[in-house]
Amino acid sequence: MRTIFAKKGETKNDWYIIDASGKTLGRVAAKAASVLRGKNKPTFTPNTICGDFVVIINADKIQVTGNKETDKLYRHYTGFVGGLKSESFGSLLARRPEEPLRRTIWGMIPHNRLGRQIIGNLKIYAGPNHPHTAQNPKPLEV
């Protein structure tokens, strides 16, 4: 028996939709990262994009457990002296509702050229409306 390695043009990319309202941040991110990477397919190849497109709606209604609403900090260093910027989960969710999900999913995929291409297949929207109805996305349960 031979090992099958999927090539770029051989895989078919499907579209999936996840409704994040009332769901836990980590569980939604783990499911989305797995589908984006293509680990749900039998033809998974680690060095190619064989994953699917993921549309996440209602990102502003995502939940976290415990005191993470105030205690979880997102940090960014500008490169200058004293340039460490911190923001809590609650304030980041109020300012940019898609960003906590995007950052969490980015932490679960490879941090290289392949990962930057994979994150392009992720579409996150704060409300229930999205412009990808023509792709006929299938619902994905978390």
trRosetta pair geometry for C-beta under 8 A, 3 or more apart (Angstrom, degrees):
i j d omega theta_ij theta_ji phi_ij phi_ji
4 43 6.2 -65 112 -129 122 86
5 45 5.2 88 -156 -116 67 135
5 48 7.8 116 172 -3 85 132
6 10 5.5 -148 -160 79 75 117
6 11 5.2 49 179 -58 131 108
6 43 4.5 91 -62 156 125 109
6 44 7.6 -70 7 -152 131 5
6 45 4.4 -154 39 -6 89 128
6 48 5.7 -144 93 72 90 142
6 50 4.8 68 93 -96 151 136
7 10 4.7 83 56 0 81 115
7 11 7.8 -170 74 -15 42 85
7 48 6.7 -152 -143 -118 23 162
8 11 7.5 -74 -170 22 23 99
8 48 5.8 -141 -76 -156 64 118
8 49 6.8 42 -127 48 81 88
10 43 7.9 -121 116 165 112 151
11 38 7.4 -29 -159 -128 154 141
11 41 7.7 68 -142 145 116 169
11 43 6.6 -173 -102 101 100 133
11 48 7.5 154 -8 126 137 123
11 49 7.7 -152 59 107 144 62
11 50 4.4 -166 -95 -136 164 78
13 51 7.4 39 -124 104 94 43
13 52 5.3 150 -162 -123 69 55
13 53 6.0 73 161 -19 112 88
13 121 7.4 -118 -160 -135 136 134
14 52 4.5 -25 61 -131 73 129
14 53 7.2 -137 102 34 38 79
14 138 6.7 -10 163 13 123 117
15 52 6.7 -167 -81 173 22 104
15 53 4.6 -20 -109 72 72 111
15 54 7.9 171 -158 -81 55 24
15 55 6.7 24 -178 -9 99 109
15 132 6.6 -160 -167 160 144 125
15 135 4.3 78 -18 139 166 123
15 136 6.9 123 62 76 125 49
15 137 3.9 -92 127 -99 103 81
15 138 7.0 134 89 10 63 70
16 35 5.8 -59 38 173 151 156
16 52 5.8 72 -5 118 105 133
16 53 7.1 168 24 88 66 58
16 54 5.3 -18 70 -111 97 67
16 55 7.1 -174 93 27 46 73
16 137 5.7 113 -149 -170 6 101
16 138 5.5 -37 -110 66 66 80
16 139 7.5 60 -162 -174 74 8
16 140 4.2 40 179 -37 121 128
17 54 7.8 149 -94 -164 27 54
17 55 4.6 -23 -108 72 76 103
17 56 7.7 162 -161 -85 55 28
17 57 6.6 10 -172 -4 103 108
17 130 7.7 -176 -125 44 118 152
17 132 7.9 174 -84 88 108 121
17 137 4.0 104 -33 117 100 133
17 138 7.0 179 18 78 82 28
17 139 5.7 -45 69 -102 93 51
17 140 6.6 164 66 11 37 88
18 23 8.0 -70 166 35 104 165
18 28 6.1 136 152 -152 141 97
18 31 6.9 140 -107 99 144 123
18 32 6.2 -92 2 -77 157 102
18 54 6.5 7 -2 -173 112 101
18 55 7.2 172 23 87 67 51
18 56 4.8 -19 67 -109 102 75
18 57 7.4 173 83 24 50 67
18 139 7.9 114 -91 -160 37 60
18 140 5.1 -45 -78 68 82 105
18 142 6.2 65 -150 -44 114 115
19 23 7.6 131 106 -15 61 127
19 57 5.7 -26 -110 68 63 97
19 58 5.6 36 -164 29 72 127
19 128 7.9 13 -127 -122 102 86
19 139 7.5 -14 -9 -142 101 102
20 23 5.1 -102 -155 45 53 116
20 28 5.1 44 -118 -126 99 159
20 56 5.5 38 -31 -176 122 102
20 57 6.9 -179 15 79 86 41
20 58 5.1 -169 58 87 76 85
20 59 5.5 43 58 -96 146 47
20 61 6.5 148 104 72 80 82
20 62 4.9 -25 154 -83 119 89
20 101 7.0 -56 -115 -93 166 144
20 142 8.0 45 -106 -3 60 155
21 58 3.9 -42 -52 145 93 150
21 61 3.9 12 -123 96 74 141
21 62 7.8 -89 -101 -67 28 43
22 61 6.3 -18 -30 145 55 110
22 63 6.1 15 -158 -19 31 125
23 27 6.2 -118 172 78 100 112
23 28 4.9 102 117 -57 130 113
23 62 6.5 -42 71 -131 75 69
23 63 6.6 177 83 29 24 96
23 142 5.4 52 -146 76 144 144
24 27 4.5 70 71 13 101 110
24 28 6.8 -180 82 -9 50 87
24 62 7.8 59 -174 -174 14 82
24 63 5.7 -55 -94 81 48 92
24 64 7.0 91 -150 -110 72 36
24 65 6.5 -2 -128 -32 116 98
25 28 6.2 -66 -152 38 24 106
25 29 6.2 17 158 -15 64 114
25 62 5.2 76 -84 163 79 123
25 63 7.0 -139 -29 80 77 41
25 64 5.2 -2 -2 -86 124 84
25 100 6.5 -58 -137 139 133 117
25 101 6.9 -138 -147 -91 87 70
25 104 6.0 177 163 -60 103 171
26 29 5.7 -58 -142 41 30 110
26 30 6.1 31 160 -22 67 107
26 104 6.9 -128 -98 -172 53 137
27 30 5.9 -50 -142 34 28 110
27 31 6.5 25 159 -14 61 107
27 142 5.3 111 135 166 103 115
28 31 6.1 -61 -151 39 28 107
28 32 6.2 24 155 -16 65 113
28 56 6.9 90 171 -133 121 130
28 62 6.7 -100 26 -127 152 113
28 101 6.8 -48 106 -129 123 110
28 142 5.3 -25 -94 -123 62 161
29 32 5.8 -59 -143 41 29 109
29 33 6.0 30 159 -21 66 109
29 101 6.3 -166 -83 -151 96 68
29 104 4.0 -79 -107 123 158 116
29 105 4.8 -143 -149 -71 90 70
29 108 6.2 146 150 -6 101 143
30 33 5.9 -53 -142 36 27 110
30 34 6.4 29 157 -21 61 107
30 108 6.6 -165 -106 -128 53 160
31 34 5.9 -56 -151 34 29 112
31 35 6.5 21 156 -11 64 108
31 140 6.7 161 153 142 125 120
31 142 4.9 -136 3 -117 159 87
32 35 6.0 -60 -148 41 31 105
32 36 6.0 33 155 -21 67 110
32 54 4.9 134 -148 159 90 163
32 56 6.4 -21 -97 -63 144 123
32 101 7.8 44 36 180 162 105
32 105 5.4 -51 96 -111 120 127
32 122 6.8 71 168 -122 121 113
33 36 5.6 -53 -140 38 30 113
33 37 6.1 27 160 -17 64 110
33 105 5.1 -176 -70 -149 93 78
33 108 3.7 -37 -123 106 167 130
33 109 5.6 -151 -148 -54 100 87
34 37 6.0 -60 -147 39 25 108
34 39 4.7 -80 -162 56 78 117
34 40 6.0 85 141 -40 100 95
35 38 7.6 43 -177 -74 31 29
35 39 7.8 -83 -68 44 24 76
35 40 5.7 -5 -101 5 65 132
35 51 6.2 110 144 -164 45 104
35 52 5.4 -51 168 52 94 105
35 54 5.5 112 92 -73 123 121
35 140 6.7 -32 -63 -139 160 161
36 51 4.7 53 161 152 28 154
36 52 7.1 -96 -97 61 33 56
36 54 5.6 -69 -67 -1 90 126
36 105 7.2 80 6 -178 154 121
36 109 6.4 -58 100 -83 127 135
36 118 5.3 98 155 173 106 103
36 119 7.5 39 -180 -90 147 39
36 121 5.7 155 -140 83 91 115
36 122 6.0 -15 -102 -66 137 100
37 44 7.7 33 131 -142 87 114
37 51 5.0 125 75 -72 10 135
37 109 6.0 -171 -73 -117 103 96
37 118 6.5 21 -90 -152 56 147
38 41 5.1 -40 -177 26 82 118
38 43 7.8 -59 167 86 121 73
38 44 5.0 158 120 -115 95 81
38 45 7.6 -15 101 36 142 58
38 49 7.4 143 -29 -179 133 41
38 50 3.8 97 -150 91 167 81
38 51 3.5 -118 -47 -72 79 63
38 52 7.1 128 -92 -12 70 66
39 44 5.4 48 -112 -113 42 149
39 51 7.8 1 -4 -96 58 101
40 44 8.0 123 38 -67 27 119
41 44 5.4 142 73 -55 83 77
41 50 6.2 -121 63 138 145 111
41 51 7.8 -164 2 -104 123 45
43 50 6.1 -134 107 -174 93 146
44 50 6.1 178 -123 81 43 136
45 48 4.7 23 91 33 118 105
45 50 5.5 101 34 -18 86 141
47 114 7.0 -118 -154 -86 47 153
48 114 7.9 -124 -116 -132 11 122
49 114 6.9 -172 -62 -157 82 86
49 117 5.7 -94 -69 119 136 121
49 118 6.0 -171 -116 -84 100 77
49 121 7.5 151 -166 -30 123 139
51 118 6.3 55 38 -139 139 102
51 121 6.5 155 97 83 108 160
52 121 7.2 162 122 163 30 136
53 121 4.7 -125 -107 -173 63 93
53 122 7.8 -175 -158 -77 60 29
53 123 7.1 21 178 1 101 106
53 132 7.9 -152 135 -159 135 150
53 135 7.2 -45 78 164 145 157
53 137 7.6 -102 96 -105 102 110
54 121 6.7 73 17 129 75 88
54 122 5.4 -9 65 -116 99 69
54 123 7.1 -176 94 32 51 69
54 140 7.5 -48 -131 23 94 154
55 123 4.7 -16 -111 73 72 109
55 124 7.9 173 -160 -81 47 32
55 125 7.3 5 -176 4 89 108
55 130 5.5 110 -176 163 131 167
55 132 5.2 -151 -84 56 150 147
55 137 5.4 -95 28 -78 125 170
56 59 5.8 72 124 -72 108 101
56 101 6.2 -147 107 160 159 156
56 122 7.4 2 0 -171 108 89
56 123 7.1 174 23 91 66 55
56 124 4.7 -9 63 -115 107 74
56 125 7.0 175 89 28 58 65
57 125 5.2 -11 -115 68 65 105
57 127 7.0 -33 -167 108 90 36
57 128 5.3 66 165 -133 129 41
57 129 7.6 142 -138 32 123 17
57 130 5.7 -108 -86 -33 110 121
58 61 4.6 -30 170 33 101 115
58 62 7.8 143 125 -48 76 67
58 125 7.9 23 -19 93 31 80
58 126 7.6 23 -132 165 20 33
58 127 6.8 11 -87 -165 53 21
58 128 5.7 21 -60 -78 93 69
59 62 5.9 -11 -166 -27 51 114
59 97 5.0 133 102 139 97 97
59 98 5.0 64 98 -99 162 58
59 100 8.0 165 174 57 106 88
59 101 5.3 -97 -143 -2 118 144
59 124 5.2 52 -59 179 151 103
59 125 6.5 158 0 82 109 31
59 126 5.3 -74 56 -105 94 45
60 93 6.8 125 -139 177 62 91
60 97 3.7 -36 -84 -146 83 149
60 126 4.4 46 -32 -165 110 89
60 127 7.1 4 16 -68 122 51
62 93 7.4 -135 56 -128 101 127
62 100 6.9 -156 75 85 146 125
62 101 6.4 177 -56 -64 162 108
64 68 4.0 -97 143 79 134 128
64 69 6.0 169 63 -60 117 67
64 72 6.9 -87 173 1 163 147
64 89 6.3 -4 1 147 160 159
65 68 6.6 58 66 6 45 121
66 71 7.7 -49 124 38 104 131
67 70 5.9 -51 175 50 86 93
67 71 4.6 61 118 -6 99 124
68 71 5.8 -74 -112 58 31 91
68 72 4.1 26 -165 -24 81 121
68 89 5.7 24 148 14 81 158
69 72 7.4 55 -24 24 9 101
69 88 7.5 43 147 157 44 114
69 89 5.7 -114 -138 80 30 114
69 90 4.7 55 176 -62 79 109
70 88 5.6 -15 -150 -164 40 146
70 89 7.5 -85 -47 43 14 92
70 90 6.0 -5 -79 -3 56 130
71 88 7.5 75 20 -138 8 106
72 88 6.6 101 74 -160 59 67
72 89 4.2 36 75 -34 111 121
73 86 4.9 -14 -170 -164 123 106
73 87 6.9 135 -156 66 70 31
73 88 5.9 -48 -98 -97 64 52
73 89 7.7 -99 -75 -32 23 72
74 86 7.2 146 74 -155 45 54
74 87 5.2 -25 60 65 95 87
74 88 7.7 131 14 -137 80 6
74 89 7.1 111 -23 -81 100 57
74 92 5.6 44 23 -57 139 158
74 99 7.8 68 -160 135 175 115
74 100 7.4 -126 -60 -101 139 77
74 103 6.6 40 -129 125 127 176
75 84 6.3 -15 -165 -171 108 94
75 85 6.9 149 -156 81 54 52
75 86 5.2 -19 -100 -99 78 76
76 84 7.6 154 81 -156 40 49
76 85 4.8 -16 63 61 90 103
77 83 5.9 89 -168 101 61 92
77 84 5.3 -22 -102 -100 79 68
77 85 7.5 -179 -85 19 28 73
78 83 3.4 -97 45 168 106 131
78 84 7.8 -133 7 -66 80 25
78 85 6.7 73 -37 -14 98 108
79 83 6.2 -30 45 78 36 154
80 83 3.9 100 61 -41 80 137
87 91 5.4 -117 -174 84 93 115
87 92 4.9 108 125 -60 120 98
87 95 7.8 -57 -175 25 145 142
88 91 5.0 84 58 14 85 100
88 92 6.9 -156 90 -5 40 90
89 92 5.9 -63 -145 41 28 108
89 93 6.1 28 158 -21 66 110
89 100 6.1 61 -146 -105 85 140
90 93 5.8 -56 -146 36 27 111
90 94 6.5 24 156 -16 62 107
91 94 5.6 -53 -147 37 34 111
91 95 6.1 26 156 -14 67 110
92 95 5.8 -59 -140 43 30 105
92 96 6.2 -40 -178 51 69 86
92 99 5.7 -104 170 84 107 125
92 100 5.8 119 110 -56 121 96
93 96 7.8 -82 -121 71 16 47
93 97 5.6 43 -167 -116 61 62
93 99 7.9 -142 -87 56 42 90
93 100 5.8 -17 -78 -9 85 134
94 97 7.6 34 -99 -72 10 79
95 99 7.9 -14 87 20 89 138
96 99 4.1 54 107 -15 115 123
97 100 7.9 -51 -172 21 37 96
97 126 4.0 87 70 -116 137 107
98 101 6.1 -71 -169 47 50 108
98 102 5.7 45 144 -24 84 114
98 124 4.1 132 -147 111 108 121
98 125 7.1 -3 -87 -87 119 12
98 126 6.1 -92 -48 -61 86 80
99 102 5.5 -57 -139 39 34 111
99 103 6.1 30 165 -17 69 107
100 103 6.0 -58 -145 39 29 108
100 104 6.2 27 158 -19 64 110
101 104 5.8 -59 -146 38 29 110
101 105 6.2 23 159 -14 66 108
101 124 5.5 163 86 -130 131 148
102 105 6.1 -58 -145 40 28 106
102 106 6.2 32 154 -24 63 109
102 119 7.7 77 -161 -163 89 114
102 122 7.1 146 -118 117 80 137
102 124 5.9 -122 -61 10 94 153
103 106 5.6 -52 -144 34 30 115
103 107 6.7 34 155 -22 61 103
104 107 5.9 -54 -157 30 32 113
104 108 7.1 20 150 -13 61 109
105 108 5.7 -65 -156 37 39 110
105 109 6.8 20 156 -10 72 108
105 119 7.2 138 113 -120 108 91
105 122 6.2 144 117 -125 156 163
106 109 6.4 -66 -144 39 33 98
106 111 7.9 67 168 -94 85 85
106 115 7.5 90 -153 167 70 116
106 119 6.0 25 -99 -104 86 137
109 115 4.6 147 125 -135 101 98
109 118 5.3 -150 -174 92 149 139
109 119 6.5 -177 63 -61 150 88
110 114 5.5 22 74 79 133 106
110 115 4.0 -146 83 -56 68 112
110 118 7.5 93 42 18 87 141
111 115 5.4 -49 -90 46 20 163
112 115 5.4 102 44 10 54 103
112 116 7.4 -108 108 -4 32 91
113 116 5.8 -55 -151 35 33 111
113 117 6.7 29 152 -15 65 104
114 117 5.8 -58 -154 38 33 109
114 118 6.2 34 150 -22 68 108
115 118 5.4 -52 -141 36 35 113
115 119 6.3 35 159 -22 67 103
116 119 6.1 -47 -143 32 30 110
116 120 7.3 42 150 -27 55 100
117 120 5.7 -48 -164 20 38 119
117 121 7.9 36 145 -18 61 97
118 121 6.0 -53 -169 24 45 110
118 122 7.8 43 140 -22 65 101
119 122 5.5 -45 -163 20 51 119
123 130 6.9 104 131 -157 125 128
123 132 6.4 122 81 -31 163 144
125 128 8.0 133 110 -100 119 1
125 129 6.9 -117 156 81 147 51
125 130 4.8 -157 -5 -89 158 95
130 133 7.2 142 87 -42 79 76
132 135 4.9 -27 179 26 89 118
132 137 6.1 45 121 -28 114 121
133 136 7.3 41 174 -74 48 44
133 137 7.9 -86 -114 11 35 90
